[in-house]
Amino acid sequence: MRHFGYMSPAAREGLFFREPCEFSADSPASLLSVALGATLYSPATRPTLADDVMKQAGRGVVSMVLCLEDSIDDAEVVGAEANLVRQFAELAERDATGAGLPLLFVRVREPGQITDLVRRLGPSVRTLSGFVLPKFTEERGTLFLEALAEAETACGRRLFAMPVLESPELLHLETRGEVLQGIARSVDKYRDRVLALRLGVTDFCSAYGLRRAPDMTAYDVQIVGSVIADVVNVLGRADGTGFTITGPVWEYFRRQERMFKPQLRRSPFLEGSAEELRTALIEHDLDGLLREIELDRANGLLGKTCIHPSHVAPVHALSVVSHEEFTDAQDILRPERGGGGVLRSAYTNKMNEVKPHRAWAERTLQRAEVFGVAGQDVGFVDLLAAGLAN
C-alpha cells in the first residue's frame, strides 16, 4: 500500500517533491498509526462488502472499518457476523492473488465478539488488522483489550485495537477527569496493541440533543471542542506517552459531488481549474469539511473517521506535507541544531525556534514519510483535483 498509489508514477513525480512510502499491514505500529488517513466505515451487512473493499482500495482508501455496532440494527447483528465471515473468506482469496487490501478493522459491540469472530474467520483472519472498541472506558475497555489479547494468542497474529472515546461519562464535566485517567491507565497497559484512539463526536452531541450544521465544525460546538481538548491534553502528548488521536466523523455529503469531476479530467493543472474547484467544493458542502480537517491537525489530531468515499480525497490531500513545512522541519532537526537556538526559515517568512518546535518537526517528518511532500509549487487544490479525478 501507499497513499496516492492509484496515480501513475509520472503523475506522482509531477506532484511530489518526495513521494509517499510503501507500507503493509505488517509495518511498524508507529508508521501505521500515522498512515491510517481517512478511515472509511461501512456497515457489515452489505452483501457486496468484499467488492466494496476492493473498489475503495483502488480509489486510495488504506484503512476501513466494517461495523457491527451503531451502523446496523440490533436485529441484524447475527446476520452481519455471518456475512463478515463470508466476505473475509472472499477477501483472503483475492489477497492470495496479489490484490492489494487496505487495513481492515471490525467494530464490535461486546468483548465476546472478538474471540468468536477470530475463531470463525479461521485462516482468513490474516486479512484482519484489528478491532474498533466502542464506548471505551477503563472498566469496559479492559474487557475488550483482554479479549483482544486472547484472540491474538489463539490466531498467532498481531491484532490492533482502536478504542473509540465516546461515552457520556467522558463528556460530563464532573466525571471527565477520572474517566480520562482510567482510559490512560488501560491503554498504557496495552500500548503495543493500541494503534490509535478515535473520537465519537456524534455520541457526544447525542448526549445533549445537538447536531452541528454543515457549515459548522466540531470545534464550533463548544461542549464538544472542550472534550477534544481534554482528550488531547491527557492522551495526545508529544513526550512519548501519547497516542495518535484521529479526527471526528464528518456526516454531510452529496451524491452530486461527482458532477464536477468531468471538468477535472481535462487537467487538474489548467489555468483557472483551481478556482473552479474551490467554487465547486463550496457549492457541494465540502467547505466545512476542509475547515474541520485543518482544525483537526491544528488541535493535534491526525487522520479522520469517514462515512462517505467523497471525504477521502480531501483528508488525504490535506495530510500531504507542504514543501515549506518539510523544509522547516528538516532545518529544525539538523544535527548541528541540537543545542537549540533560533533561525530564519528558508522561506524567509517565519522564525524557527529549535527546541520548542522540535516535537512538531518530528511529527511533520513522520507525516511526510507516509503522505509525501508536495512539490514546491504544488498546493492542496492540485492534490485534491488529482484525487477527485481518480
Secondary structure, DSSP 4 states (H G I P E B T S, - for coil): --TTTTS-HHHHHHHEEEPPPP--TTS-HHHHHHHT-EEEEEETT-TTHHHHHHHHHHTT--EEEEESSTTS-GGGHHHHHHHHHHHHHHHHHHHHTTPPP-EEEEE-SSHHHHHHHHHHHGGGGGG--EEEE-S--HHHHHHHHHHHHHHHHHHTS--EEEEEE--HHHHSHHHHHHHHHHHHHHHHHTGGGB--EEE-HHHHHHTTT----TT--GGGSHHHHHHHHHHHHHH--TTTT---EEEEEE----GGGGGGHHHHHH-TTSTTHHHHHHHHHHHTT-HHHHHHHHHHHHTT--SEEESSGGGHHHHHHHHSBPHHHHHHHHHHT-GGGTT--EEE-TTSSSEEETTTTHHHHHHHHHHHHHH-EE-TT--HHHHHHHHHT-
